[in-house]
């Protein structure tokens, strides 16, 4: 009987840095954070939809778009920026102390 190699399970990696988009009051902080890792990126804020969108790198190379909705987090992990829903980091209801 042949031995089957099972892949090792890696522990879930925590983000190195993150900023939460909580609305217009956090817009400047989120833009500064994203530009720290992608300096020439373009950003637009839609007040009606409550979204903050980053697209391209400002030099026409068509970098990956980041679209943040209210309470989303922009996360720097493994050398890239990612958008994650805020609920991924909120404690479960039964974990809260009353």
VEXVOKE-835313 format. One record per residue: x, y, z of N, C-alpha, C in turn; chain; residue number from 0; residue in one letter. Coordinates in pm, 1 decimal. Example, Ala and Ser with C-alpha at 12.3 -4.5 7.8 and 13.67 -1.06 7.14 Angstrom:
2
1319.0,-569.0,780.0,1230.0,-450.0,780.0,1320.0,-330.0,780.0,A,0,a
1285.0,-225.0,708.0,1367.0,-106.0,714.0,1290.0,3.0,787.0,A,1,s
This chain:
98
83.8,-116.7,0.0,0.0,0.0,0.0,89.0,123.9,0.0,A,0,x
59.4,220.4,-89.0,138.4,341.7,-100.2,100.7,440.7,8.8,A,1,x
202.8,513.3,51.9,180.1,617.0,152.6,142.8,747.1,81.9,A,2,x
36.3,810.7,128.8,-9.8,935.2,69.5,35.9,1050.4,157.2,A,3,x
106.8,1144.9,96.8,152.9,1262.5,170.1,38.1,1362.0,184.7,A,4,x
7.9,1396.3,306.1,-96.2,1495.0,333.1,-30.5,1631.7,347.6,A,5,x
-91.2,1735.5,286.3,-33.4,1868.9,303.1,-45.3,1914.1,447.5,A,6,x
53.4,1986.8,493.5,49.2,2040.5,629.3,-48.9,2157.0,634.2,A,7,x
-127.6,2160.3,736.8,-222.9,2268.4,753.4,-150.6,2385.5,818.6,A,8,x
-155.6,2498.6,751.0,-91.4,2618.6,802.6,-190.3,2694.5,890.7,A,9,x
-143.6,2748.3,1001.6,-233.4,2830.0,1082.3,-277.7,2952.8,1003.7,A,10,x
-398.9,2997.5,1030.0,-451.1,3113.9,959.3,-362.4,3234.6,986.9,A,11,x
-313.6,3293.8,880.2,-221.6,3406.6,893.7,-298.6,3533.9,923.3,A,12,x
-258.0,3604.5,1026.2,-319.3,3732.5,1060.4,-263.4,3841.0,970.0,A,13,x
-345.2,3939.6,936.8,-294.9,4050.7,854.4,-180.8,4124.0,924.2,A,14,x
-85.4,4172.8,844.7,24.8,4249.3,900.7,-22.5,4387.4,942.6,A,15,x
-110.0,4446.9,862.6,-166.1,4578.5,890.8,-304.8,4584.4,829.7,A,16,x
-393.0,4663.0,889.0,-524.3,4682.3,829.1,-584.3,4814.1,875.4,A,17,x
-677.9,4865.3,794.7,-752.6,4986.1,828.7,-897.3,4959.9,792.2,A,18,x
-989.3,5000.9,878.6,-1131.1,4980.4,851.2,-1193.1,5106.5,791.6,A,19,x
-1276.7,5085.4,691.2,-1348.9,5195.9,627.8,-1483.3,5210.5,699.3,A,20,x
-1496.0,5314.2,779.5,-1618.1,5334.8,858.0,-1705.2,5446.0,801.6,A,21,x
-1666.5,5501.8,688.4,-1743.4,5608.4,625.6,-1656.0,5727.8,594.4,A,22,x
-1719.9,5843.3,565.7,-1643.5,5962.6,525.4,-1534.6,6002.8,624.6,A,23,x
-1556.9,5977.5,753.9,-1457.7,6018.6,854.3,-1328.3,5938.6,846.8,A,24,x
-1331.6,5819.0,788.1,-1209.8,5737.9,778.5,-1150.3,5738.5,637.6,A,25,x
-1214.3,5808.3,545.2,-1171.5,5807.8,405.2,-1024.3,5844.6,389.7,A,26,x
-980.4,5954.0,451.6,-840.9,5998.1,435.9,-742.2,5896.7,492.9,A,27,x
-775.1,5835.8,606.3,-686.0,5735.2,665.8,-672.3,5613.0,575.7,A,28,x
-783.0,5570.5,516.7,-779.4,5453.7,428.1,-699.3,5485.5,301.9,A,29,x
-719.1,5604.6,245.8,-644.8,5643.8,125.8,-494.7,5648.2,154.2,A,30,x
-455.2,5704.6,266.7,-312.2,5708.5,303.3,-255.3,5568.0,320.3,A,31,x
-332.9,5479.7,381.9,-288.4,5341.5,402.8,-266.9,5270.6,268.9,A,32,x
-363.0,5281.3,178.0,-352.1,5214.1,48.2,-235.4,5272.0,-31.1,A,33,x
-219.1,5403.2,-27.1,-109.0,5466.4,-102.3,27.7,5434.4,-43.0,A,34,x
31.9,5389.1,78.5,157.5,5345.4,139.2,213.8,5225.9,60.6,A,35,x
125.2,5138.6,13.5,167.3,5018.1,-57.8,150.6,5027.7,-209.3,A,36,x
61.4,5117.5,-256.7,42.7,5140.6,-400.5,37.3,5291.3,-423.0,A,37,x
154.5,5356.2,-427.4,163.5,5502.3,-424.4,88.9,5576.5,-534.6,A,38,x
77.4,5520.6,-653.0,17.2,5594.7,-764.4,-127.4,5554.2,-792.7,A,39,x
-194.0,5490.9,-698.9,-330.6,5442.7,-721.2,-430.4,5558.9,-720.3,A,40,x
-535.0,5547.6,-801.3,-642.2,5646.6,-805.4,-752.0,5606.1,-708.0,A,41,x
-817.9,5704.4,-647.2,-927.4,5672.6,-555.8,-1046.9,5761.6,-584.4,A,42,x
-1165.9,5706.2,-566.1,-1290.3,5782.1,-577.7,-1382.1,5741.9,-463.1,A,43,x
-1454.5,5839.5,-411.2,-1548.1,5814.5,-302.0,-1688.0,5846.9,-351.3,A,44,x
-1779.8,5752.1,-338.0,-1918.9,5772.0,-374.9,-1999.7,5789.2,-247.2,A,45,x
-2037.2,5914.4,-219.1,-2108.5,5946.1,-95.3,-2247.2,5881.8,-92.1,A,46,x
-2312.3,5873.1,-207.8,-2446.5,5815.2,-214.3,-2442.5,5665.8,-183.8,A,47,x
-2350.4,5593.8,-245.2,-2339.5,5449.0,-225.1,-2257.0,5413.9,-101.6,A,48,x
-2182.8,5509.5,-49.0,-2098.5,5483.4,67.5,-1983.7,5390.9,37.8,A,49,x
-1924.7,5403.4,-81.4,-1813.2,5316.9,-119.4,-1689.2,5399.0,-151.1,A,50,x
-1575.5,5336.0,-132.3,-1446.0,5394.7,-165.4,-1378.9,5297.4,-261.2,A,51,x
-1346.7,5345.7,-382.0,-1293.5,5258.3,-486.4,-1154.3,5304.7,-525.7,A,52,x
-1062.4,5208.8,-533.5,-926.1,5231.6,-580.9,-909.8,5152.2,-708.9,A,53,x
-856.2,5217.3,-812.7,-836.3,5143.7,-937.1,-706.5,5184.9,-1004.2,A,54,x
-646.9,5086.6,-1071.7,-521.7,5109.1,-1142.6,-410.9,5151.8,-1048.8,A,55,x
-303.9,5194.5,-1106.7,-191.2,5247.0,-1029.5,-158.7,5388.3,-1072.9,A,56,x
-247.1,5447.0,-1153.0,-224.9,5582.9,-1198.0,-127.6,5595.7,-1312.7,A,57,x
-68.6,5484.5,-1354.8,26.3,5492.7,-1466.4,-16.2,5403.5,-1582.8,A,58,x
-143.5,5364.4,-1585.0,-197.1,5290.7,-1698.5,-168.1,5142.4,-1701.3,A,59,x
-113.7,5084.5,-1593.8,-84.2,4940.6,-1599.3,-203.6,4855.9,-1556.6,A,60,x
-316.0,4920.4,-1519.2,-437.7,4846.0,-1488.3,-427.5,4757.2,-1365.9,A,61,x
-373.8,4808.5,-1257.4,-364.3,4730.9,-1134.1,-499.7,4684.8,-1084.4,A,62,x
-501.3,4588.8,-995.3,-623.8,4529.5,-943.6,-705.8,4631.4,-865.9,A,63,x
-836.7,4632.2,-890.0,-927.7,4725.3,-823.9,-957.6,4680.5,-681.2,A,64,x
-969.9,4777.2,-591.5,-1013.0,4752.8,-453.8,-1140.2,4833.8,-430.9,A,65,x
-1246.4,4769.7,-386.7,-1372.4,4839.6,-361.6,-1414.8,4813.2,-217.8,A,66,x
-1418.2,4919.5,-138.4,-1454.0,4906.9,2.4,-1594.8,4958.8,26.0,A,67,x
-1676.0,4875.7,91.1,-1807.7,4917.0,135.7,-1797.3,4950.4,283.9,A,68,x
-1901.6,5006.9,337.6,-1902.1,5045.3,477.8,-1863.9,4927.7,567.8,A,69,x
-1770.2,4949.6,659.3,-1717.5,4853.7,757.7,-1620.0,4751.1,701.5,A,70,x
-1589.8,4753.9,570.0,-1487.7,4665.0,515.4,-1350.3,4706.8,566.3,A,71,x
-1257.8,4611.8,563.5,-1119.5,4639.4,599.3,-1032.2,4623.1,476.3,A,72,x
-935.7,4712.4,460.6,-832.1,4691.8,360.2,-712.4,4639.1,438.2,A,73,x
-660.5,4525.0,392.2,-562.5,4448.1,467.6,-436.6,4429.0,385.0,A,74,x
-320.7,4449.6,448.4,-193.1,4419.4,384.1,-147.4,4284.7,436.9,A,75,x
-137.4,4187.7,345.0,-102.0,4051.8,384.1,-25.3,3986.2,271.1,A,76,x
86.5,3925.1,302.5,171.0,3855.3,205.0,208.1,3942.8,86.0,A,77,x
237.4,4070.2,113.0,284.1,4160.0,8.8,176.3,4217.6,-81.5,A,78,x
47.5,4196.7,-48.4,-60.4,4248.6,-131.5,-169.8,4308.8,-44.8,A,79,x
-246.9,4397.5,-107.3,-363.6,4455.5,-40.9,-487.3,4374.4,-77.0,A,80,x
-572.6,4349.3,21.9,-696.2,4274.8,3.1,-808.2,4347.5,76.1,A,81,x
-930.8,4328.2,29.3,-1048.0,4382.0,98.5,-1119.6,4265.5,166.5,A,82,x
-1148.5,4283.1,295.3,-1218.6,4180.4,372.2,-1338.3,4242.1,442.6,A,83,x
-1448.9,4168.7,449.4,-1565.6,4220.6,521.5,-1535.2,4236.4,669.8,A,84,x
-1585.1,4342.9,729.1,-1562.3,4367.6,871.2,-1614.6,4257.2,960.3,A,85,x
-1721.6,4188.9,918.0,-1780.5,4083.1,1002.3,-1685.8,3965.8,1024.0,A,86,x
-1582.4,3953.5,939.4,-1485.4,3845.8,959.2,-1405.2,3866.7,1087.4,A,87,x
-1399.6,3990.0,1136.2,-1317.8,4020.3,1252.4,-1399.4,4055.5,1375.3,A,88,x
-1533.0,4054.1,1362.3,-1617.4,4082.4,1477.7,-1632.6,3955.9,1560.6,A,89,x
-1638.6,3967.8,1693.4,-1657.1,3848.6,1775.7,-1796.8,3790.8,1755.6,A,90,x
-1808.5,3660.0,1770.1,-1939.6,3595.0,1761.4,-2025.9,3642.4,1878.4,A,91,x
-2157.2,3641.9,1860.6,-2250.5,3692.5,1962.3,-2231.6,3620.6,2095.4,A,92,x
-2205.7,3489.7,2093.2,-2191.3,3416.5,2218.9,-2053.7,3434.9,2282.1,A,93,x
-1962.0,3506.1,2214.5,-1830.0,3536.3,2271.3,-1829.2,3666.6,2350.2,A,94,x
-1936.1,3744.6,2335.7,-1940.5,3875.4,2402.1,-1978.9,3859.7,2547.2,A,95,x
-1910.3,3934.0,2633.8,-1943.1,3933.3,2775.5,-2048.5,4040.6,2802.6,A,96,x
-2147.0,4007.6,2882.9,-2251.7,4104.8,2916.0,-2214.4,4184.8,3037.8,A,97,x
